[in-house]
Amino acid sequence: MGRGIWTRLAAALSAAAVLTAGCASAEAPPEDVTLKVWSWDGNFNEYAADYMAQHPHVKLVRVPPYDETAGFGFDDAYYANYLQAAEAAQPDVLMVPAREFVRLAEAGKLRSLESFVARPEFEASTYSPHVLSLLRASGDGELFGVSQGFYNQALYYNKTLFESYGVTMPQAGLSWDAVLELAASFPAGEGEGGVAGYFVGKYDTLRPWRLIETIGLAAGLEYADGENRSFLVDTDAWAAVWSKVLEGYASGTVLELAGERELNALGDPMPFGPEEQYGPFLEGRAAMTLQDAAFADILAERDVPFEWGVVSEPVDPALAEGVSMQPGHPYAIFHTSGQVEEAWRLIAFLTKRAIGERISAFGTLTARTNAASAADPAYAPFYEPAPSAHGAYKQLIRRDVPDAALGRFLELADERFADTLEGRLTVEEALSRLAEEATAAWRSLPAEGGAP
């Protein structure tokens, strides 16, 4: 037998040995891993058993988050304690509310997920780019967490009423001016035959600032200056928005209800039921309302006696950005985790699991754009438009306006609106007083108190 044959045989045997070793290595079970998950009990129980059944080498151990054991808070001491508790617990994966998420990211307590979302298993092409942009805004441009879903609002309308009165149906991309003009096409009034063009909702007290703020933010207006600790509503632009909303309230075109809520056994106010909260629209006495995705279920469950439709929320034509979208609680990896790869596999699993295709009780939708809900006519409008950088989510996570200052501003805004509605003040006088009084209240707070 020649040398060449022996050489080839040796090479073949060597290759076979490599293949055998490779197969043995591939078949070797992964090492057992324990992941500590900082999450509320209800959330954890939704997926833990399922995940461990599919990944038998992984044991998930729930770590009660600080807000579960100590309750929620909004001052600097609460957030400092939250960070200390997380550091002491040393979780691998966290599911955290928006404000706590921002604090953790700012403190360097979370790992960047930028390289992870670029991996094939995340399937970034099927994840909402709008949700990602909001999450990056939480981390000053860096991605530190991903959410299963998101919250948004859209414009519901009563098709039957629009057809009955010969009014043009709302379309996606509608401006707030156009919405209020459409609303004025219906015969406002509380008597029989009266129809509110736009229904705001029902609350403990009238809160017209909600609608004013939504319209103003859509137009890119700013109402607070954190650096100078002042409110900026005494402007022609805010006066124009205020005047339009005032006209709607005064004419009955815009309807908002107020009433006391019942108390539970502990003496805490209970939420209004759907019939109270949305009565005029459910009864066919309101043409339009801005609500979340869960409202579609409410309409379907009650088999309302009219045909309805839904389009994406109104926008300013010059900006074409929505202001209502907010990411759901993000999942993140703690900076001390020694199981980063397994932690990421859990997060990737959570963003794609089937439960994400259902709507939660809080009106959230899956962030996966290839889910059934994204193509459903009842829910597709919630996936658009692109979110504004200074919309509702920015207002939620901003650190430059203390809650105490904002709370007083909201009280004063609704009081000054009542003054204009009842003719005691002009719009200009009301906004001037609002800016002056709210700014004074803000500056009376200790400067070192900081924002929540």
Buried (B, 14 or more C-beta within 10 A) or exposed (E): EEEEEEEEEEEEEEEEEEEEEEEEEEEEEEEEBEBBBBBBEEBBEBBBEEBBEEBEEBEBEBBBBBBBEEEEBBBBEBBEBBBEBBBEBBBBBBBBBBBBBBBBBBBEBBBBBEEBBEEEEBBBEBBBEBBBBBBBBBBEEEBBBBBBBBBBBBBBBBBBBBEBEEBEEBEBBBBBBBBBBBBBBBEBEEEEEBBBBBBBBBBEEBBBBBBBBBBBBBBBBBBBBBEEBBBBBBBEBBBBBBBBBBEBBBEBBBBBBEEEBEEEEEEEEEEBEBEBBBBBBBEBBBBBBBBBBBBBBBBEEEEBEBEBBBBBBBBBBEBBBBBBBBBBBBBBBBBEBEBBEBBBBBBBBBBBBEEBBEBBEEBBBBBBBEBEBBEBEBBBBBBBBBBBEBBBBBBBBBBEBBEBBBEBBBBBBBBBBBBBBEEEBEBBEBBBBBBBBBBEBBEEBEEEEEBB
